[in-house]
Every structure is written in C-alpha cells, then in structure tokens.
Amino acid sequence: MKHVQRALGASERKACKTVGQARSTQRYKPQRRSQEEALVKRMLELAGKHPRYGYRRVWSLLRREGFRVNRKRVHRLWRKHGLKVPQRRRKKRATGQGSNGCAARRVEHRNHVWAWDFTHDRTTDGRALKWLSVVDEWTRECLVLEVGRSFKAVDVIEAIAEAMKRHGAPMHIRSDNGPEFIAIALKSWLKRAKVETLYVEPGSPWQNGYAESFHARLSDELLEQELWTSVEEAKLLSRRWQWEYNHERPHSSLGYRTPAEYAAEQPTLITTGT
C-alpha cells in the first residue's frame, strides 16, 4: 500500500511540475462558507415577511443588517431555493401628459411637489374603507397615510396641515379634482397657505404618477395581503406599514436607500405653512 501511495505521490509531483501548478491545488476540498446557513436562513425569513420584495431589495436589506454579500450571490441563492415574486398583470395605459402632469411639471427638490390621492378597500363585512395618502415626490416619503370609512374636507385639510407642521410646506400639491366639496375647500385653504394646486386631467391617473406608484406599492404589499375586520385594525397595520415603507424599505429609485434616509440628506428649502 505504501508503494502505491509513493507512486501516486511521485506521479502527482511530476504532473504538477510539468504544468507549473502547486500540488495543494490537487488536494483542495471546497468548504461551505461559514455564513451560508445564517445568510440563507435570514434571506428566507425576509422573503417570507415581504413576499412582494424581489432579490435586489432583499439583498439591500441583508447588507443593511451587516451581511457582507454581493447581489450576484443573493441572486444565486434566491434561484437555488426557488424564490420568485409572482408577476402582476399590468394594464395598458393611455399616453400623453397634461400641463400639470408629473412629466410636464417635474419635481426638482424636497418639498417642491407633494402628491395626494385616495385608494379603497373593504372590511370583511363588505363595508368601505378609504385611505388618504400624501407623498413627497422628490424623496418618495409617505407623509400621510390615514384610513377611515370616509373623509370630509376638514379631515383632508387637517391631515395635510399636520404634515406641513412636521415637514414644512410644499410649493405645489398635485392631485386629481377628487370629490367636489373636498376639492373646493382644500383649494381655498391651500391658497391661503400659499401652496399652488396642480390638478391633473380627469381620467388620467398616470399624470399623478408618484401617487399612483405609491398606491401600487401600498396595494401590492399591504391591502392585497390583509383581510380587514375593522377600521381600528386597518389603522394599526397602516401605521406599521408606513413606518416600514419610510424607514426600512429600500427604494430602488433612491439607490436602495429608504425615503427617510434620502430625505435626511436633502436641504430644507421651504418654510412652514399655515
């Protein structure tokens, strides 16, 4: 047996010498990376917690938690474990922009343009739920996310006024005309607050693209994931999701920073409103 081992060793030395290769390369046994199990476990936990997140956003979350891993490796592990975000069917939309649309009147800095809108769902008893959202178009930060059975003009004004106290007043607020009485009262109040209204054309929600995009995320990650039993439950979960959206959810258009992080980097240019 020893003769066989010596012969094999001599053969190995001769072969390695001929090709100019170290003998250690012939004896290397691949080792599983020490962090692999912890990485995969956390990746699966994040994918389970956020079923609508793709591997890029999960990779960003892992990096933020201290995992030293590149995006290609996460993608490989993502595919290896059969993870996939179900594709949503996208509707075709009309083209064209009005003079107040987000493509024609582009946002230039924080507190330049806020966008507000409503979206809807129902509780398990079939009764209506309505969400009011306000988003800073530059930072993508969700400044307001309120839910109730319905909203009066005074409710919308109070929500926007409170957001102005916390973040400063915008130069413009973009929206559709919305319910008539709310639109009239809000326009009058905004005029006194020296905030210009940008109304998009009727039946053209894509002109209010930032609000529409935000509501797509809200619907995909919250409304379609929950069954609402009460307004109180909707309020609690909406506040929790708003915090995660602003402070924990990496935003691809912001270089995978969170809206709150990006907002903190921006200078405050606008004074507070009334």
N, C-alpha and C positions, 0 to 999 in steps of 0.2 A: 504494500500500500504506500509506504514511504517512497519507494522508487517511482510510483505513478505520480505522486504529488510533486517530487523533484522534477520529473519530466515535464509536467504541466507548468510548473513554475518557470522552468527554463524556456519553454515554448512561449509563455506569456511575455517574459522579459525580451526575448528575441523579436517577437511580433511588435511589441510596443517600441523597441528601439528602432525597428525598421521604419515605422510610420511617425516616429518622433512624438510619441504620446506617453504621458505619465501612466504608470501601472495602476495608480489609485483610481483612475477613471474606470477601470475594468471591475473594480470592487465596490463602486458606489451603489448604495441601495437608497432609492428615493424615500425621504422621510415626510410624513404628513405634517403640514405646518401646524405649529403648536396652537395657533389661534383659530384654526379652521373650524373646530367644533363650536367654539363660542361665537364665531362670526356667523356661521350658518344658522345657529340657534336664534341669534338676535335678528338676522335677516328674515327668518320665517315669522318671528314674533311681530316685526314691523309690517310685513306683508299681510299678516292676519289682522292687525289693528287697523291698517289703512288699505283695504282691498282695492281701492282705486288708484293707488300710487304705483308707478312703474319703477323699474330697476334704477333709473337715474336718480329719482327722488329718494328712494331707499338708500342708495349709495351715499347721497349727500347727508342723510340722517346718520348713517353709520360713521361717516367721517366726523360729524359734529360730536358724536359720542366717544371719539378717541380711537376708533379702529383705523389703523394705517393700511388702507386697502385702496387700490385703484379701481376705476369704473369697469375696466375690462374683466377684472377678476370677479366682481359682483355680478356682471352680466353672465359670465360662465357658470357661476354657482346658481344664479337665478334660473337659467335654462336647464341645468342639471337636475334641479329639484322640481321642474315642471311648473314654475310660476308664470302666470300670464294674466294681464289685465284684459278682461273682456272688452272688445271693441264696441263703442256705442255707435248706433246708426245715425249718421249726420244728415240733416235735411239740407236740400239745396236752398240757397237764399238768393234773393234778387240783388242785383248790383246797383251801384250808384250811391252818391252821398249828397245830403242836403248841406246848406251853408253852415249849419250848426252841428253837423255830424263830427264824430271824433277824428275822421280822416281830414276834414276840411279845417276844423279848428283844433289843432293839435296841442296837447298838453306840453308845457315847457319846464315846469318845476313843481315842487311840492306846494300844495295849496293854490295851484293855478286853476285846476278844474276838479270839482267833485261831481260824481255821478250818483243819482239816486233812482230807485225803482222799487216796484213791488213784485213779489212772486207768491205762489199759492200752493197749498196742500190741504189735506183734510185729516181730522182725527178719526179714530176707528168707528165712531158713531155717525160718520158722514158729514159732520159739521165743518164749516170752512175754517181754515187757518190762513193768515196772511202775514208775510214777512216784509218789513221795510228795511232796505239796506242803503247805506251811503259809503262810497268808496272813493279814496283819493286816487285819481287816475295815474299820477306820477309814481307814487310809492306802492300802489296796489293795496294799501292798508284798508281794512274794513273798519270804518269809523263808527258806524251804527249798524246794529242788527237787532231789530225789535220784532216781536211776533205777538199777534193777538187775533181775535175774531174779526175785527175791522179797525180801521183807522179814520179818525176825523182830522180836519185840517189842523186843529190845535195840537194833536198828537204828533203830527209830522213836524210842525214848527218847533215844538218843544225838543224833539229828538235832535233836530239839526242845530238848534241853538245850544244845546248841551255839548254837541260835538265841536262847535265853534269855541266854546269856553276851554275845552281840553286841548284843541289842536290849532286854534287860530282860524280866522275866517278865510274862505276861498275867494278868488276873484270872480269865478263863474261856477254855476251849478248846472249840469247837463241832465236832461230828462225828457220823457215824452210829456204830453199835456196832462196825462193821468186823469183821475176823477175831477170833474169840472170845479166843484166847490173847493177842493184842496188846491188845485192849480191857481185859482184866483186869489185865495187867501195867502198862499205861500209866495206868489209873485209880488204881492203888495208888501209882505213882510221883508222879503229879500231886497226889495227896492229901498226900503228904509235902512236896511243893513248895508247898503251899497254893494250888493252882490248881484252881478248880471246873470240872468237866466238864459240858458241855451236850450231851446226846445227843438227836438228833432222832428222830422216829418211824420205825420200819422201813419201807422202801419209799417214803420221802418225801424224795428228794434236794433238792427245792426249798426245804425248811426249812433246809438248809445252803447258802443261795443264793449266798453270796460264793465259797465253794469251787467250786460248780457253775459260776458265771460265769467264774471264773478258768480252770477246766478247759476251758470252751468256747473261750476265747481261746487257750489252750495247744494244743488240738487243731486249731483253725482255722489258726493261724499257724505251728505247728511240726510237730505229729505228722502232719497230713494233707499236709504239704509235703515230707516226707523219707521215704526208704527206708532203714531201719536195717540195717547189715551187722554190727554188733557192739555190745556194751554200752559199750565204750570210746567209740565214735563217738557214741552216744546221750548219754553223759555230757558229752562235749566240746560238742556242739551245744546241749544243755540249759543248760549253764552260760552259754554265749554268749547264748542267748535270754533267760535270767533277767536277765542284766545289761541287755540292751536293754529288757526289759519294765520294769525298775525305774528305769533312768537315762535312757532315750532315748524310750520310747514315751509320747506324751501320752495322758492318761486323761480321757475326756470328763466323767466324773462328778467329777473333781477340777479342773474349769475348764481342762482341757488342760494341766495340769501333770503331771510324771511322779510316780509314787509316792514316789521318793526325795526329790524337791523338796518334796512335800507333807509327808512325814514329818519333814523337817528343820525345818519351820515349827511342828511340834507340840511342846508341853512334854512332858518325860518325867515321868510320874506314878507309875510302878510300879517297885519295887525289883527287883533281880535275884533269880532263883530258885535252887534248889539243883541 
